[in-house]
Amino acid sequence: MKRITLLCFFFISSVLLLQAQENPSVSQGMHAHVHTVTVGAGFKLYGLDVQMQKAEDLFNTGNYQACTHLLDSLSRLSYLGKSDRENVLSLLAKAYLEQDETQKAEETVRQMLVNNPHYELTEANNTEDFNLLVRSFEIHPLFSLGARNTVLAPSIVTTKTFSLNPNLNYQKSYLYSKYILMYYGWAELEFRKNLSVNMELIIWNLISGRNMDGNTGWYENYNENMGFLEIPVYVRKYLKLPAYKNFLMYGSAGGSWLYMRSANLNISNTIPVYHNGVPTYYSNVNNNINMLAQRNVNTFNWLVGAGIGYKLRNITLTLDWRYYGGLNSLTNPAAQMKNELLNTTYYYLDNTIKLNKTEVGATISFTISHSVKKKPLQNTMIRVKSHF
């Protein structure tokens, strides 16, 4: 419970920190005139302010061809900063629109949005054609990477019981780790806006045991350390909250492949042998028995989950809950009579068991790339100007 509380505290603190760093005002440096623009300060480096002032003057005097020629040259400079490139491309797109070169304007706006996927359009500061063209594009994260910190609560469920010796209680429940703290990597591909496929890579261990003491003085202690490599793959559907643009909710569903890397068993027993009614106790101990031959190395789970998040530009923080349901048994009943040591010395048999899990965790992620595409079936009506 303390770990879950710490995860919640981390999530809330991080959201407040990101909110404090957010600058709500975005200046696009354009005056609200239909054919007149003023480029904002941002071209002080490399003497670009002089070139941009010249391009601005050419635009405002109606010399759009010379303006586009100059801006096209500036847009090819490799050392332009993100803000400088945005100003160059936005003015270049407007100059193309004034010449009715809509295809070039569209490609220029696409480059501008690729350069800054978080471009915020202030419609009052731009022409109607430019606003319409920018709105015709759909932008969303494409590929993101992150790290997760979670608390896992496993549950071993017995589905079938086997017995070999009446002096031992084979129906005793499995004991296992109550909580497991985990750290692992996460990747997301958002193939459609608000719909993504996610994958994780998890390496973790589960310690389980059984105390199969009977009523006749027999005692047996079983302790196994199972190592897993797990790859969950699932689909996530995002739900944006219009009133809180930086917050999001999501649901997820999918499956998980669980590969058992190792299964090492420590086992001991105490057996009473009676002579004239007096018991003599004999003990056996064996450690590090490899149990992989008696295990299903590949098992699978279905999973469902839900979460909330806070997104600020390329950084996203999420807090979520997830449930895994086991589909097949960790143990292999067909192989349980093939370990002579366990069968004859310890009279041990596995039960058929499934592994269910509940997980609560926090994720911090960074968006590596964005998708910038025209909206499907978008009918962008850009007016054709008359120059007569």
C-alpha positions, 0 to 999 in steps of 0.5 A: 500500500505504501508503494502504491501511495508513493506512485500516486504522489510521484504522479501528482507531483510531476503533473504539478511541476510540468504545469508550472513550466508550461507557457500558456501564451504562444506568440506567432509574431503575425499582425492581423492584416489580410495581406500584411505580416510582421515577423516576430523577433527571433532572427537575431542570430546569423543575420537572419533578421535582415533577410526576413525583414526583406522577405516581409517587405516583399510580401507586404508590397505584393512581390510574392514571387521574389518573396518565395524565392528568398524564403525558399533559400532561407528554408534550406539553411541547415543551421536554422533553429526551430522557431526561425524555421517555423517563421520562414515556412509560415511566411513562405506558405502564405506567399504561395497562397497569394500566388494560388500555388496551393500544392506548394503551400500545402507541402510547406505547411506540412514541413512547418508542422513536422518542424513543430508538431505543437504549433498552435494556430492563432486564427485571428493573426492569419488569413482565412486560407492559411488557417484552413490549410493548417486545420486540414492536417491531423497531427498526433504522436507516432512513436514514443518510448518510456519507462515504467515503475509498477507494483505487481500483485501475483495470484497463483490459482490451483485448477487441479490437484494431484496426490501421490502419498496419503501422508502429505496434504497436496491441497495446501495452497501455494504461497508466493510473493505478495508484492513485486516492485518492477522497472521496465521499458515501454514503447508505443506506436500510435498508428491512428489518432488516439489509437495505438499498439503498445509493447513492453519488455519485463524481466522479473522473478516469482518465488512460490512455495508449499508446506505440505505437512500432514497429520502423521508427522510427515513434513515437506517444504517446497520453495521455487524461484521462477524467472520470467521474461514477459512481453505484453502487447496491447491496444490502447484507446485514448479519450481526450478531455476537451475541458482539460486539454493536457489531461487524457484517459485511456483503456487498454486490452491485449495479451501477454507472452510469459517465457519462463527463463529459469525454475530452481527448486529447494525442497526438504522433507521429514519422514517418521519411521516407527520402531515399536511405536517410537518414531525416528525422523529422517530428513532429506534436503536438495537445493537448486533442482532445475524444474524447467522440464516439469514446467510450461516454458511458454504461457499466455495471459489476456489483459485489460487496463485503464489509466489517466495521464498528463501530457505537456508537449513531448513528455507524458506522465501516466498512472494506470491499473492493469489485470492479467488473466492466466490462459494456461498452466505454469506446470506441465502435468504430463511431465510431473512423473518424470523426475525420479528424485521428486517422485520417490524421495519426496513424493512430490507432485505439482498441481495444475496452476494459473498465474493471475496478476494485478498491476498498478504503475506510473509511466514517464514517456517521451514522443520521438516522432509525430505523424503529420497527415492530411485529414481523411476525406478533407475537402480544403476549399482555398479561395482562388484570388483574382489578380485582374 
